[in-house]
Amino acid sequence: MALLQERTLNVIASKQTELLDKWTSELESSGQYRTIKVEDLRQQMADFIRFLIAGAGTTPSADRRVGSWAQKR
């Protein structure tokens, strides 16, 4: 399981730009973010991915109230 998690995090990190491009494109086409500038939205998504990778990569626990997850809440 740990190897799968590490591999998943590595793929997310290595494909972050592509993921952000696709995510942004999907939100733009859906029109679900009308009250925020696309640059701000993209920054928030990038921050989310960065926190996800940092939290999941350093906390073996699924309990999001402990460890490095506590900083992300």
CHARMM-style PDB file with segment names, atoms N, HN, CA, C and O in Angstrom:
ATOM      1  N   MET     1       0.828  -1.202   0.000  1.00  0.00      PROA
ATOM      2  CA  MET     1       0.000   0.000   0.000  1.00  0.00      PROA
ATOM      3  C   MET     1       0.867   1.259   0.000  1.00  0.00      PROA
ATOM      4  O   MET     1       0.570   2.215  -0.716  1.00  0.00      PROA
ATOM      5  N   ALA     2       1.931   1.265   0.795  1.00  0.00      PROA
ATOM      6  HN  ALA     2       2.173   0.489   1.377  1.00  0.00      PROA
ATOM      7  CA  ALA     2       2.798   2.445   0.858  1.00  0.00      PROA
ATOM      8  C   ALA     2       3.457   2.712  -0.488  1.00  0.00      PROA
ATOM      9  O   ALA     2       3.621   3.865  -0.885  1.00  0.00      PROA
ATOM     10  N   LEU     3       3.835   1.644  -1.193  1.00  0.00      PROA
ATOM     11  HN  LEU     3       3.702   0.707  -0.870  1.00  0.00      PROA
ATOM     12  CA  LEU     3       4.448   1.806  -2.502  1.00  0.00      PROA
ATOM     13  C   LEU     3       3.460   2.403  -3.502  1.00  0.00      PROA
ATOM     14  O   LEU     3       3.826   3.255  -4.312  1.00  0.00      PROA
ATOM     15  N   LEU     4       2.209   1.952  -3.443  1.00  0.00      PROA
ATOM     16  HN  LEU     4       1.911   1.260  -2.785  1.00  0.00      PROA
ATOM     17  CA  LEU     4       1.170   2.502  -4.306  1.00  0.00      PROA
ATOM     18  C   LEU     4       0.945   3.979  -4.004  1.00  0.00      PROA
ATOM     19  O   LEU     4       0.820   4.787  -4.925  1.00  0.00      PROA
ATOM     20  N   GLN     5       0.892   4.339  -2.722  1.00  0.00      PROA
ATOM     21  HN  GLN     5       0.993   3.682  -1.974  1.00  0.00      PROA
ATOM     22  CA  GLN     5       0.704   5.736  -2.342  1.00  0.00      PROA
ATOM     23  C   GLN     5       1.874   6.582  -2.835  1.00  0.00      PROA
ATOM     24  O   GLN     5       1.673   7.673  -3.369  1.00  0.00      PROA
ATOM     25  N   GLU     6       3.096   6.082  -2.658  1.00  0.00      PROA
ATOM     26  HN  GLU     6       3.260   5.196  -2.224  1.00  0.00      PROA
ATOM     27  CA  GLU     6       4.272   6.823  -3.110  1.00  0.00      PROA
ATOM     28  C   GLU     6       4.245   7.008  -4.625  1.00  0.00      PROA
ATOM     29  O   GLU     6       4.543   8.091  -5.129  1.00  0.00      PROA
ATOM     30  N   ARG     7       3.895   5.967  -5.332  1.00  0.00      PROA
ATOM     31  HN  ARG     7       3.653   5.087  -4.923  1.00  0.00      PROA
ATOM     32  CA  ARG     7       3.819   6.043  -6.796  1.00  0.00      PROA
ATOM     33  C   ARG     7       2.756   7.052  -7.231  1.00  0.00      PROA
ATOM     34  O   ARG     7       2.986   7.850  -8.140  1.00  0.00      PROA
ATOM     35  N   THR     8       1.601   7.012  -6.584  1.00  0.00      PROA
ATOM     36  HN  THR     8       1.414   6.363  -5.846  1.00  0.00      PROA
ATOM     37  CA  THR     8       0.524   7.949  -6.903  1.00  0.00      PROA
ATOM     38  C   THR     8       0.970   9.389  -6.670  1.00  0.00      PROA
ATOM     39  O   THR     8       0.728  10.258  -7.507  1.00  0.00      PROA
ATOM     40  N   LEU     9       1.613   9.640  -5.550  1.00  0.00      PROA
ATOM     41  HN  LEU     9       1.810   8.934  -4.870  1.00  0.00      PROA
ATOM     42  CA  LEU     9       2.090  10.997  -5.250  1.00  0.00      PROA
ATOM     43  C   LEU     9       3.153  11.440  -6.247  1.00  0.00      PROA
ATOM     44  O   LEU     9       3.181  12.605  -6.645  1.00  0.00      PROA
ATOM     45  N   ASN    10       4.027  10.524  -6.653  1.00  0.00      PROA
ATOM     46  HN  ASN    10       4.004   9.578  -6.330  1.00  0.00      PROA
ATOM     47  CA  ASN    10       5.053  10.853  -7.642  1.00  0.00      PROA
ATOM     48  C   ASN    10       4.424  11.218  -8.986  1.00  0.00      PROA
ATOM     49  O   ASN    10       4.874  12.151  -9.650  1.00  0.00      PROA
ATOM     50  N   VAL    11       3.393  10.491  -9.384  1.00  0.00      PROA
ATOM     51  HN  VAL    11       3.027   9.733  -8.844  1.00  0.00      PROA
ATOM     52  CA  VAL    11       2.712  10.785 -10.643  1.00  0.00      PROA
ATOM     53  C   VAL    11       2.011  12.141 -10.564  1.00  0.00      PROA
ATOM     54  O   VAL    11       2.096  12.939 -11.497  1.00  0.00      PROA
ATOM     55  N   ILE    12       1.327  12.401  -9.464  1.00  0.00      PROA
ATOM     56  HN  ILE    12       1.258  11.753  -8.705  1.00  0.00      PROA
ATOM     57  CA  ILE    12       0.659  13.698  -9.292  1.00  0.00      PROA
ATOM     58  C   ILE    12       1.676  14.827  -9.353  1.00  0.00      PROA
ATOM     59  O   ILE    12       1.447  15.834 -10.022  1.00  0.00      PROA
ATOM     60  N   ALA    13       2.791  14.666  -8.663  1.00  0.00      PROA
ATOM     61  HN  ALA    13       2.977  13.847  -8.119  1.00  0.00      PROA
ATOM     62  CA  ALA    13       3.825  15.709  -8.653  1.00  0.00      PROA
ATOM     63  C   ALA    13       4.423  15.912 -10.041  1.00  0.00      PROA
ATOM     64  O   ALA    13       4.625  17.049 -10.468  1.00  0.00      PROA
ATOM     65  N   SER    14       4.704  14.827 -10.742  1.00  0.00      PROA
ATOM     66  HN  SER    14       4.539  13.904 -10.395  1.00  0.00      PROA
ATOM     67  CA  SER    14       5.347  14.954 -12.057  1.00  0.00      PROA
ATOM     68  C   SER    14       4.381  15.476 -13.135  1.00  0.00      PROA
ATOM     69  O   SER    14       4.818  16.044 -14.136  1.00  0.00      PROA
ATOM     70  N   LYS    15       3.098  15.286 -12.934  1.00  0.00      PROA
ATOM     71  HN  LYS    15       2.743  14.825 -12.121  1.00  0.00      PROA
ATOM     72  CA  LYS    15       2.090  15.721 -13.908  1.00  0.00      PROA
ATOM     73  C   LYS    15       1.303  16.936 -13.420  1.00  0.00      PROA
ATOM     74  O   LYS    15       0.218  17.214 -13.929  1.00  0.00      PROA
ATOM     75  N   GLN    16       1.835  17.651 -12.450  1.00  0.00      PROA
ATOM     76  HN  GLN    16       2.717  17.425 -12.037  1.00  0.00      PROA
ATOM     77  CA  GLN    16       1.105  18.754 -11.835  1.00  0.00      PROA
ATOM     78  C   GLN    16       0.671  19.809 -12.848  1.00  0.00      PROA
ATOM     79  O   GLN    16      -0.470  20.269 -12.799  1.00  0.00      PROA
ATOM     80  N   THR    17       1.539  20.193 -13.750  1.00  0.00      PROA
ATOM     81  HN  THR    17       2.465  19.819 -13.790  1.00  0.00      PROA
ATOM     82  CA  THR    17       1.189  21.219 -14.743  1.00  0.00      PROA
ATOM     83  C   THR    17       0.065  20.737 -15.646  1.00  0.00      PROA
ATOM     84  O   THR    17      -0.880  21.477 -15.921  1.00  0.00      PROA
ATOM     85  N   GLU    18       0.169  19.500 -16.105  1.00  0.00      PROA
ATOM     86  HN  GLU    18       0.936  18.899 -15.881  1.00  0.00      PROA
ATOM     87  CA  GLU    18      -0.888  18.945 -16.958  1.00  0.00      PROA
ATOM     88  C   GLU    18      -2.201  18.827 -16.194  1.00  0.00      PROA
ATOM     89  O   GLU    18      -3.270  19.119 -16.731  1.00  0.00      PROA
ATOM     90  N   LEU    19      -2.116  18.402 -14.959  1.00  0.00      PROA
ATOM     91  HN  LEU    19      -1.248  18.164 -14.523  1.00  0.00      PROA
ATOM     92  CA  LEU    19      -3.305  18.290 -14.118  1.00  0.00      PROA
ATOM     93  C   LEU    19      -3.967  19.654 -13.929  1.00  0.00      PROA
ATOM     94  O   LEU    19      -5.185  19.778 -14.050  1.00  0.00      PROA
ATOM     95  N   LEU    20      -3.166  20.669 -13.634  1.00  0.00      PROA
ATOM     96  HN  LEU    20      -2.176  20.567 -13.536  1.00  0.00      PROA
ATOM     97  CA  LEU    20      -3.702  22.024 -13.457  1.00  0.00      PROA
ATOM     98  C   LEU    20      -4.326  22.551 -14.754  1.00  0.00      PROA
ATOM     99  O   LEU    20      -5.384  23.181 -14.728  1.00  0.00      PROA
ATOM    100  N   ASP    21      -3.667  22.291 -15.883  1.00  0.00      PROA
ATOM    101  HN  ASP    21      -2.807  21.780 -15.904  1.00  0.00      PROA
ATOM    102  CA  ASP    21      -4.206  22.733 -17.175  1.00  0.00      PROA
ATOM    103  C   ASP    21      -5.571  22.107 -17.442  1.00  0.00      PROA
ATOM    104  O   ASP    21      -6.514  22.795 -17.834  1.00  0.00      PROA
ATOM    105  N   LYS    22      -5.669  20.803 -17.230  1.00  0.00      PROA
ATOM    106  HN  LYS    22      -4.903  20.244 -16.912  1.00  0.00      PROA
ATOM    107  CA  LYS    22      -6.922  20.092 -17.483  1.00  0.00      PROA
ATOM    108  C   LYS    22      -8.005  20.539 -16.507  1.00  0.00      PROA
ATOM    109  O   LYS    22      -9.147  20.779 -16.900  1.00  0.00      PROA
ATOM    110  N   TRP    23      -7.639  20.649 -15.235  1.00  0.00      PROA
ATOM    111  HN  TRP    23      -6.712  20.455 -14.916  1.00  0.00      PROA
ATOM    112  CA  TRP    23      -8.578  21.062 -14.188  1.00  0.00      PROA
ATOM    113  C   TRP    23      -9.116  22.456 -14.503  1.00  0.00      PROA
ATOM    114  O   TRP    23     -10.322  22.692 -14.434  1.00  0.00      PROA
ATOM    115  N   THR    24      -8.214  23.380 -14.850  1.00  0.00      PROA
ATOM    116  HN  THR    24      -7.234  23.189 -14.906  1.00  0.00      PROA
ATOM    117  CA  THR    24      -8.612  24.746 -15.192  1.00  0.00      PROA
ATOM    118  C   THR    24      -9.529  24.751 -16.409  1.00  0.00      PROA
ATOM    119  O   THR    24     -10.557  25.428 -16.418  1.00  0.00      PROA
ATOM    120  N   SER    25      -9.155  24.000 -17.426  1.00  0.00      PROA
ATOM    121  HN  SER    25      -8.320  23.450 -17.419  1.00  0.00      PROA
ATOM    122  CA  SER    25      -9.958  23.927 -18.644  1.00  0.00      PROA
ATOM    123  C   SER    25     -11.367  23.402 -18.365  1.00  0.00      PROA
ATOM    124  O   SER    25     -12.352  23.938 -18.873  1.00  0.00      PROA
ATOM    125  N   GLU    26     -11.448  22.355 -17.556  1.00  0.00      PROA
ATOM    126  HN  GLU    26     -10.648  21.920 -17.143  1.00  0.00      PROA
ATOM    127  CA  GLU    26     -12.754  21.784 -17.216  1.00  0.00      PROA
ATOM    128  C   GLU    26     -13.616  22.788 -16.449  1.00  0.00      PROA
ATOM    129  O   GLU    26     -14.814  22.899 -16.707  1.00  0.00      PROA
ATOM    130  N   LEU    27     -13.016  23.516 -15.514  1.00  0.00      PROA
ATOM    131  HN  LEU    27     -12.043  23.427 -15.305  1.00  0.00      PROA
ATOM    132  CA  LEU    27     -13.784  24.507 -14.754  1.00  0.00      PROA
ATOM    133  C   LEU    27     -14.206  25.676 -15.633  1.00  0.00      PROA
ATOM    134  O   LEU    27     -15.318  26.188 -15.505  1.00  0.00      PROA
ATOM    135  N   GLU    28     -13.307  26.101 -16.534  1.00  0.00      PROA
ATOM    136  HN  GLU    28     -12.403  25.685 -16.639  1.00  0.00      PROA
ATOM    137  CA  GLU    28     -13.664  27.188 -17.448  1.00  0.00      PROA
ATOM    138  C   GLU    28     -14.845  26.791 -18.332  1.00  0.00      PROA
ATOM    139  O   GLU    28     -15.773  27.578 -18.520  1.00  0.00      PROA
ATOM    140  N   SER    29     -14.814  25.592 -18.866  1.00  0.00      PROA
ATOM    141  HN  SER    29     -14.060  24.952 -18.714  1.00  0.00      PROA
ATOM    142  CA  SER    29     -15.888  25.159 -19.761  1.00  0.00      PROA
ATOM    143  C   SER    29     -17.203  24.939 -19.020  1.00  0.00      PROA
ATOM    144  O   SER    29     -18.277  25.059 -19.610  1.00  0.00      PROA
ATOM    145  N   SER    30     -17.122  24.618 -17.734  1.00  0.00      PROA
ATOM    146  HN  SER    30     -16.249  24.520 -17.255  1.00  0.00      PROA
ATOM    147  CA  SER    30     -18.354  24.407 -16.959  1.00  0.00      PROA
ATOM    148  C   SER    30     -18.955  25.718 -16.461  1.00  0.00      PROA
ATOM    149  O   SER    30     -20.146  25.788 -16.159  1.00  0.00      PROA
ATOM    150  N   GLY    31     -18.114  26.765 -16.377  1.00  0.00      PROA
ATOM    151  HN  GLY    31     -17.146  26.709 -16.623  1.00  0.00      PROA
ATOM    152  CA  GLY    31     -18.586  28.055 -15.892  1.00  0.00      PROA
ATOM    153  C   GLY    31     -18.874  28.078 -14.395  1.00  0.00      PROA
ATOM    154  O   GLY    31     -19.613  28.944 -13.928  1.00  0.00      PROA
ATOM    155  N   GLN    32     -18.320  27.166 -13.652  1.00  0.00      PROA
ATOM    156  HN  GLN    32     -17.719  26.462 -14.032  1.00  0.00      PROA
ATOM    157  CA  GLN    32     -18.613  27.050 -12.220  1.00  0.00      PROA
ATOM    158  C   GLN    32     -17.731  27.911 -11.326  1.00  0.00      PROA
ATOM    159  O   GLN    32     -17.815  27.795 -10.103  1.00  0.00      PROA
ATOM    160  N   TYR    33     -16.913  28.745 -11.878  1.00  0.00      PROA
ATOM    161  HN  TYR    33     -16.845  28.839 -12.871  1.00  0.00      PROA
ATOM    162  CA  TYR    33     -16.034  29.561 -11.052  1.00  0.00      PROA
ATOM    163  C   TYR    33     -16.171  31.050 -11.376  1.00  0.00      PROA
ATOM    164  O   TYR    33     -15.190  31.784 -11.253  1.00  0.00      PROA
ATOM    165  N   ARG    34     -17.288  31.497 -11.762  1.00  0.00      PROA
ATOM    166  HN  ARG    34     -18.085  30.901 -11.862  1.00  0.00      PROA
ATOM    167  CA  ARG    34     -17.499  32.849 -12.294  1.00  0.00      PROA
ATOM    168  C   ARG    34     -17.080  33.988 -11.369  1.00  0.00      PROA
ATOM    169  O   ARG    34     -16.808  35.089 -11.847  1.00  0.00      PROA
ATOM    170  N   THR    35     -17.022  33.757 -10.085  1.00  0.00      PROA
ATOM    171  HN  THR    35     -17.243  32.862  -9.697  1.00  0.00      PROA
ATOM    172  CA  THR    35     -16.751  34.848  -9.151  1.00  0.00      PROA
ATOM    173  C   THR    35     -15.273  34.986  -8.809  1.00  0.00      PROA
ATOM    174  O   THR    35     -14.927  35.759  -7.916  1.00  0.00      PROA
ATOM    175  N   ILE    36     -14.400  34.269  -9.486  1.00  0.00      PROA
ATOM    176  HN  ILE    36     -14.681  33.641 -10.212  1.00  0.00      PROA
ATOM    177  CA  ILE    36     -12.973  34.323  -9.189  1.00  0.00      PROA
ATOM    178  C   ILE    36     -12.189  34.366 -10.500  1.00  0.00      PROA
ATOM    179  O   ILE    36     -12.576  33.738 -11.485  1.00  0.00      PROA
ATOM    180  N   LYS    37     -11.099  35.101 -10.500  1.00  0.00      PROA
ATOM    181  HN  LYS    37     -10.785  35.611  -9.700  1.00  0.00      PROA
ATOM    182  CA  LYS    37     -10.248  35.173 -11.691  1.00  0.00      PROA
ATOM    183  C   LYS    37      -9.567  33.824 -11.905  1.00  0.00      PROA
ATOM    184  O   LYS    37      -9.250  33.115 -10.950  1.00  0.00      PROA
ATOM    185  N   VAL    38      -9.348  33.484 -13.168  1.00  0.00      PROA
ATOM    186  HN  VAL    38      -9.605  34.059 -13.944  1.00  0.00      PROA
ATOM    187  CA  VAL    38      -8.748  32.194 -13.499  1.00  0.00      PROA
ATOM    188  C   VAL    38      -7.346  32.054 -12.884  1.00  0.00      PROA
ATOM    189  O   VAL    38      -6.949  30.954 -12.500  1.00  0.00      PROA
ATOM    190  N   GLU    39      -6.603  33.152 -12.791  1.00  0.00      PROA
ATOM    191  HN  GLU    39      -6.926  34.046 -13.103  1.00  0.00      PROA
ATOM    192  CA  GLU    39      -5.257  33.110 -12.198  1.00  0.00      PROA
ATOM    193  C   GLU    39      -5.333  32.769 -10.707  1.00  0.00      PROA
ATOM    194  O   GLU    39      -4.528  31.988 -10.198  1.00  0.00      PROA
ATOM    195  N   ASP    40      -6.302  33.359 -10.019  1.00  0.00      PROA
ATOM    196  HN  ASP    40      -6.955  33.994 -10.433  1.00  0.00      PROA
ATOM    197  CA  ASP    40      -6.478  33.073  -8.593  1.00  0.00      PROA
ATOM    198  C   ASP    40      -6.942  31.637  -8.377  1.00  0.00      PROA
ATOM    199  O   ASP    40      -6.491  30.956  -7.456  1.00  0.00      PROA
ATOM    200  N   LEU    41      -7.838  31.194  -9.231  1.00  0.00      PROA
ATOM    201  HN  LEU    41      -8.203  31.747  -9.979  1.00  0.00      PROA
ATOM    202  CA  LEU    41      -8.328  29.825  -9.136  1.00  0.00      PROA
ATOM    203  C   LEU    41      -7.187  28.834  -9.356  1.00  0.00      PROA
ATOM    204  O   LEU    41      -7.047  27.860  -8.617  1.00  0.00      PROA
ATOM    205  N   ARG    42      -6.391  29.089 -10.359  1.00  0.00      PROA
ATOM    206  HN  ARG    42      -6.505  29.881 -10.959  1.00  0.00      PROA
ATOM    207  CA  ARG    42      -5.254  28.204 -10.660  1.00  0.00      PROA
ATOM    208  C   ARG    42      -4.270  28.172  -9.497  1.00  0.00      PROA
ATOM    209  O   ARG    42      -3.731  27.113  -9.176  1.00  0.00      PROA
ATOM    210  N   GLN    43      -4.033  29.304  -8.870  1.00  0.00      PROA
ATOM    211  HN  GLN    43      -4.471  30.164  -9.131  1.00  0.00      PROA
ATOM    212  CA  GLN    43      -3.130  29.337  -7.719  1.00  0.00      PROA
ATOM    213  C   GLN    43      -3.694  28.520  -6.562  1.00  0.00      PROA
ATOM    214  O   GLN    43      -2.956  27.800  -5.888  1.00  0.00      PROA
ATOM    215  N   GLN    44      -4.989  28.630  -6.333  1.00  0.00      PROA
ATOM    216  HN  GLN    44      -5.588  29.215  -6.880  1.00  0.00      PROA
ATOM    217  CA  GLN    44      -5.617  27.848  -5.265  1.00  0.00      PROA
ATOM    218  C   GLN    44      -5.537  26.357  -5.555  1.00  0.00      PROA
ATOM    219  O   GLN    44      -5.302  25.559  -4.648  1.00  0.00      PROA
ATOM    220  N   MET    45      -5.730  25.981  -6.803  1.00  0.00      PROA
ATOM    221  HN  MET    45      -5.921  26.629  -7.540  1.00  0.00      PROA
ATOM    222  CA  MET    45      -5.625  24.566  -7.169  1.00  0.00      PROA
ATOM    223  C   MET    45      -4.188  24.074  -7.008  1.00  0.00      PROA
ATOM    224  O   MET    45      -3.964  22.961  -6.534  1.00  0.00      PROA
ATOM    225  N   ALA    46      -3.220  24.894  -7.398  1.00  0.00      PROA
ATOM    226  HN  ALA    46      -3.402  25.799  -7.783  1.00  0.00      PROA
ATOM    227  CA  ALA    46      -1.812  24.517  -7.241  1.00  0.00      PROA
ATOM    228  C   ALA    46      -1.466  24.356  -5.766  1.00  0.00      PROA
ATOM    229  O   ALA    46      -0.748  23.427  -5.393  1.00  0.00      PROA
ATOM    230  N   ASP    47      -1.970  25.250  -4.930  1.00  0.00      PROA
ATOM    231  HN  ASP    47      -2.553  26.004  -5.232  1.00  0.00      PROA
ATOM    232  CA  ASP    47      -1.744  25.143  -3.484  1.00  0.00      PROA
ATOM    233  C   ASP    47      -2.361  23.857  -2.946  1.00  0.00      PROA
ATOM    234  O   ASP    47      -1.751  23.169  -2.127  1.00  0.00      PROA
ATOM    235  N   PHE    48      -3.569  23.530  -3.404  1.00  0.00      PROA
ATOM    236  HN  PHE    48      -4.064  24.089  -4.070  1.00  0.00      PROA
ATOM    237  CA  PHE    48      -4.230  22.306  -2.968  1.00  0.00      PROA
ATOM    238  C   PHE    48      -3.390  21.079  -3.309  1.00  0.00      PROA
ATOM    239  O   PHE    48      -3.193  20.204  -2.466  1.00  0.00      PROA
ATOM    240  N   ILE    49      -2.900  21.015  -4.534  1.00  0.00      PROA
ATOM    241  HN  ILE    49      -3.060  21.726  -5.218  1.00  0.00      PROA
ATOM    242  CA  ILE    49      -2.086  19.871  -4.953  1.00  0.00      PROA
ATOM    243  C   ILE    49      -0.805  19.799  -4.129  1.00  0.00      PROA
ATOM    244  O   ILE    49      -0.395  18.719  -3.705  1.00  0.00      PROA
ATOM    245  N   ARG    50      -0.178  20.945  -3.904  1.00  0.00      PROA
ATOM    246  HN  ARG    50      -0.512  21.823  -4.248  1.00  0.00      PROA
ATOM    247  CA  ARG    50       1.058  20.977  -3.110  1.00  0.00      PROA
ATOM    248  C   ARG    50       0.797  20.479  -1.690  1.00  0.00      PROA
ATOM    249  O   ARG    50       1.573  19.683  -1.163  1.00  0.00      PROA
ATOM    250  N   PHE    51      -0.289  20.941  -1.067  1.00  0.00      PROA
ATOM    251  HN  PHE    51      -0.920  21.588  -1.495  1.00  0.00      PROA
ATOM    252  CA  PHE    51      -0.630  20.494   0.282  1.00  0.00      PROA
ATOM    253  C   PHE    51      -0.993  19.012   0.311  1.00  0.00      PROA
ATOM    254  O   PHE    51      -0.645  18.302   1.254  1.00  0.00      PROA
ATOM    255  N   LEU    52      -1.687  18.549  -0.715  1.00  0.00      PROA
ATOM    256  HN  LEU    52      -1.970  19.125  -1.482  1.00  0.00      PROA
ATOM    257  CA  LEU    52      -2.046  17.137  -0.806  1.00  0.00      PROA
ATOM    258  C   LEU    52      -0.793  16.266  -0.847  1.00  0.00      PROA
ATOM    259  O   LEU    52      -0.686  15.285  -0.112  1.00  0.00      PROA
ATOM    260  N   ILE    53       0.144  16.629  -1.704  1.00  0.00      PROA
ATOM    261  HN  ILE    53       0.056  17.427  -2.301  1.00  0.00      PROA
ATOM    262  CA  ILE    53       1.381  15.861  -1.831  1.00  0.00      PROA
ATOM    263  C   ILE    53       2.180  15.908  -0.530  1.00  0.00      PROA
ATOM    264  O   ILE    53       2.685  14.884  -0.067  1.00  0.00      PROA
ATOM    265  N   ALA    54       2.292  17.096   0.054  1.00  0.00      PROA
ATOM    266  HN  ALA    54       1.882  17.927  -0.321  1.00  0.00      PROA
ATOM    267  CA  ALA    54       3.054  17.229   1.301  1.00  0.00      PROA
ATOM    268  C   ALA    54       2.403  16.455   2.442  1.00  0.00      PROA
ATOM    269  O   ALA    54       3.092  15.768   3.197  1.00  0.00      PROA
ATOM    270  N   GLY    55       1.100  16.558   2.569  1.00  0.00      PROA
ATOM    271  HN  GLY    55       0.541  17.115   1.955  1.00  0.00      PROA
ATOM    272  CA  GLY    55       0.401  15.882   3.668  1.00  0.00      PROA
ATOM    273  C   GLY    55       0.388  14.380   3.517  1.00  0.00      PROA
ATOM    274  O   GLY    55       0.674  13.654   4.468  1.00  0.00      PROA
ATOM    275  N   ALA    56       0.059  13.909   2.335  1.00  0.00      PROA
ATOM    276  HN  ALA    56      -0.174  14.499   1.562  1.00  0.00      PROA
ATOM    277  CA  ALA    56      -0.022  12.465   2.108  1.00  0.00      PROA
ATOM    278  C   ALA    56       1.359  11.824   2.087  1.00  0.00      PROA
ATOM    279  O   ALA    56       1.512  10.646   2.409  1.00  0.00      PROA
ATOM    280  N   GLY    57       2.349  12.598   1.713  1.00  0.00      PROA
ATOM    281  HN  GLY    57       2.226  13.555   1.452  1.00  0.00      PROA
ATOM    282  CA  GLY    57       3.700  12.047   1.632  1.00  0.00      PROA
ATOM    283  C   GLY    57       4.408  11.920   2.963  1.00  0.00      PROA
ATOM    284  O   GLY    57       5.385  11.179   3.072  1.00  0.00      PROA
ATOM    285  N   THR    58       3.939  12.625   3.975  1.00  0.00      PROA
ATOM    286  HN  THR    58       3.145  13.227   3.886  1.00  0.00      PROA
ATOM    287  CA  THR    58       4.638  12.603   5.257  1.00  0.00      PROA
ATOM    288  C   THR    58       3.817  12.038   6.400  1.00  0.00      PROA
ATOM    289  O   THR    58       4.342  11.850   7.498  1.00  0.00      PROA
ATOM    290  N   THR    59       2.554  11.767   6.171  1.00  0.00      PROA
ATOM    291  HN  THR    59       2.127  11.920   5.279  1.00  0.00      PROA
ATOM    292  CA  THR    59       1.687  11.270   7.240  1.00  0.00      PROA
ATOM    293  C   THR    59       1.210   9.869   6.897  1.00  0.00      PROA
ATOM    294  O   THR    59       0.394   9.701   5.991  1.00  0.00      PROA
ATOM    295  N   PRO    60       1.706   8.859   7.608  1.00  0.00      PROA
ATOM    296  CA  PRO    60       1.262   7.506   7.307  1.00  0.00      PROA
ATOM    297  C   PRO    60      -0.170   7.238   7.770  1.00  0.00      PROA
ATOM    298  O   PRO    60      -0.793   6.272   7.330  1.00  0.00      PROA
ATOM    299  N   SER    61      -0.682   8.072   8.637  1.00  0.00      PROA
ATOM    300  HN  SER    61      -0.175   8.857   8.994  1.00  0.00      PROA
ATOM    301  CA  SER    61      -2.009   7.869   9.193  1.00  0.00      PROA
ATOM    302  C   SER    61      -3.092   8.390   8.269  1.00  0.00      PROA
ATOM    303  O   SER    61      -2.901   9.395   7.584  1.00  0.00      PROA
ATOM    304  N   ALA    62      -4.222   7.716   8.250  1.00  0.00      PROA
ATOM    305  HN  ALA    62      -4.377   6.900   8.807  1.00  0.00      PROA
ATOM    306  CA  ALA    62      -5.378   8.204   7.506  1.00  0.00      PROA
ATOM    307  C   ALA    62      -6.125   9.259   8.305  1.00  0.00      PROA
ATOM    308  O   ALA    62      -7.034   9.907   7.785  1.00  0.00      PROA
ATOM    309  N   ASP    63      -5.751   9.433   9.556  1.00  0.00      PROA
ATOM    310  HN  ASP    63      -5.013   8.907   9.978  1.00  0.00      PROA
ATOM    311  CA  ASP    63      -6.404  10.416  10.422  1.00  0.00      PROA
ATOM    312  C   ASP    63      -5.891  11.804  10.068  1.00  0.00      PROA
ATOM    313  O   ASP    63      -4.748  12.147  10.371  1.00  0.00      PROA
ATOM    314  N   ARG    64      -6.724  12.585   9.438  1.00  0.00      PROA
ATOM    315  HN  ARG    64      -7.652  12.306   9.192  1.00  0.00      PROA
ATOM    316  CA  ARG    64      -6.320  13.916   8.954  1.00  0.00      PROA
ATOM    317  C   ARG    64      -6.221  14.959  10.066  1.00  0.00      PROA
ATOM    318  O   ARG    64      -5.895  16.114   9.790  1.00  0.00      PROA
ATOM    319  N   ARG    65      -6.492  14.581  11.306  1.00  0.00      PROA
ATOM    320  HN  ARG    65      -6.756  13.643  11.530  1.00  0.00      PROA
ATOM    321  CA  ARG    65      -6.388  15.522  12.423  1.00  0.00      PROA
ATOM    322  C   ARG    65      -5.005  15.529  13.040  1.00  0.00      PROA
ATOM    323  O   ARG    65      -4.740  16.335  13.933  1.00  0.00      PROA
ATOM    324  N   VAL    66      -4.114  14.656  12.593  1.00  0.00      PROA
ATOM    325  HN  VAL    66      -4.329  14.002  11.869  1.00  0.00      PROA
ATOM    326  CA  VAL    66      -2.793  14.540  13.212  1.00  0.00      PROA
ATOM    327  C   VAL    66      -1.694  14.793  12.192  1.00  0.00      PROA
ATOM    328  O   VAL    66      -1.948  14.916  10.994  1.00  0.00      PROA
ATOM    329  N   GLY    67      -0.480  14.866  12.690  1.00  0.00      PROA
ATOM    330  HN  GLY    67      -0.274  14.766  13.663  1.00  0.00      PROA
ATOM    331  CA  GLY    67       0.686  14.979  11.833  1.00  0.00      PROA
ATOM    332  C   GLY    67       0.652  16.215  10.938  1.00  0.00      PROA
ATOM    333  O   GLY    67       0.136  17.270  11.307  1.00  0.00      PROA
ATOM    334  N   SER    68       1.218  16.042   9.756  1.00  0.00      PROA
ATOM    335  HN  SER    68       1.636  15.185   9.456  1.00  0.00      PROA
ATOM    336  CA  SER    68       1.328  17.183   8.840  1.00  0.00      PROA
ATOM    337  C   SER    68      -0.021  17.611   8.282  1.00  0.00      PROA
ATOM    338  O   SER    68      -0.131  18.709   7.736  1.00  0.00      PROA
ATOM    339  N   TRP    69      -1.059  16.769   8.403  1.00  0.00      PROA
ATOM    340  HN  TRP    69      -0.969  15.877   8.847  1.00  0.00      PROA
ATOM    341  CA  TRP    69      -2.381  17.176   7.935  1.00  0.00      PROA
ATOM    342  C   TRP    69      -2.933  18.318   8.779  1.00  0.00      PROA
ATOM    343  O   TRP    69      -3.675  19.156   8.267  1.00  0.00      PROA
ATOM    344  N   ALA    70      -2.584  18.365  10.067  1.00  0.00      PROA
ATOM    345  HN  ALA    70      -1.981  17.684  10.483  1.00  0.00      PROA
ATOM    346  CA  ALA    70      -3.121  19.397  10.956  1.00  0.00      PROA
ATOM    347  C   ALA    70      -2.795  20.794  10.424  1.00  0.00      PROA
ATOM    348  O   ALA    70      -3.589  21.722  10.581  1.00  0.00      PROA
ATOM    349  N   GLN    71      -1.629  20.939   9.797  1.00  0.00      PROA
ATOM    350  HN  GLN    71      -0.985  20.185   9.670  1.00  0.00      PROA
ATOM    351  CA  GLN    71      -1.226  22.240   9.243  1.00  0.00      PROA
ATOM    352  C   GLN    71      -2.062  22.620   8.026  1.00  0.00      PROA
ATOM    353  O   GLN    71      -2.189  23.805   7.716  1.00  0.00      PROA
ATOM    354  N   LYS    72      -2.627  21.652   7.339  1.00  0.00      PROA
ATOM    355  HN  LYS    72      -2.525  20.689   7.590  1.00  0.00      PROA
ATOM    356  CA  LYS    72      -3.356  21.910   6.095  1.00  0.00      PROA
ATOM    357  C   LYS    72      -4.817  22.246   6.297  1.00  0.00      PROA
ATOM    358  O   LYS    72      -5.466  22.788   5.402  1.00  0.00      PROA
ATOM    359  N   ARG    73      -5.339  21.926   7.473  1.00  0.00      PROA
ATOM    360  HN  ARG    73      -4.812  21.486   8.200  1.00  0.00      PROA
ATOM    361  CA  ARG    73      -6.771  22.147   7.704  1.00  0.00      PROA
ATOM    362  C   ARG    73      -7.131  23.583   7.780  1.00  0.00      PROA
ATOM    363  OT1 ARG    73      -8.300  23.917   7.970  1.00  0.00      PROA
TER     364      ARG     73
END
